[in-house]
Amino acid sequence: MSLKLDGQIVAVTGAFGILGMAVAEEIVRQGGRVAMIDRAVEPAGILPALLADALLLGNIDLTSYESAQKAIGQIVSELGALDALVNIAGGFRWETLADGDLASWDFLYAINLRTAATASKAALGALLKSSAGRIVNIGAGAALKSGMGMGAYAASKAGVARLTESLSEELKDKGITVNAVLPSIIDTPQNRADMPDAEFDRWVKPNDLAAVISFLLSPQASAVTGALIPVSGRV
């Protein structure tokens, strides 16, 4: 059986983090080539052997359209094309409205929603030249039902969901699919440190989420667009 992403060139934002690294590895495992974009200057620690040939683009501010355009231009210049974009760049803060800082709403909007919109806009020209363009966004289960202290985060991720839906309608007759995954709690070292008494085995493993994302990038998902797919583990 042929590899699902054989020959596809995929840009991943937030790629130096736990999920970004898992997604990048899965893309290569499925036969694709990956460009790894991140705000950090370089990955922490040793890069996995599987990613030895990945194009690394560090110190990229994806809240800036000019910076995003430059990164996409470098990908096309060095790899020859761009077939797909995975928007992982983002972050989290837990704050109640009463005790929190209103600046958190602007911060989470910028890193969760604006980065996805900016990267997508910058990539559109290249994606439209692909025979099977793909955009996959990382939303959150909290975008559908929020909880205490989750307001700013959930609002920014709800924006990602609406961006996914609207952009899928905009592009559905132009050969580009746009979908989002909505994870619950991802099993990362930071989340374990923040919730040490939780049942970690109920959380979503980064590799499992990466497999869903890989499917959405693949030719097998050509009929799926505008979908908001819960990936909840057993939370």
Secondary structure, 3 states (H helix, E strand, C coil): CCCCCCCCEEEEECCCCHHHHHHHHHHHHCCCEEEEECCCCCCCCCCCHHHCCCEEECCCCCCCHHHHHHHHHHHHHHHCCCCEEEECCCCCCCCCCCCCCCHHHHHHHHHHHHHHHHHHHHHHHHHCCCCCEEEEEECCHHHCCCCCCCHHHHHHHHHHHHHHHHHHHHHCCCCEEEEEEEECCECCHHHHHHCCCCCHHHCECHHHHHHHHHHHHCHHHCCCCCCEEEECCCC
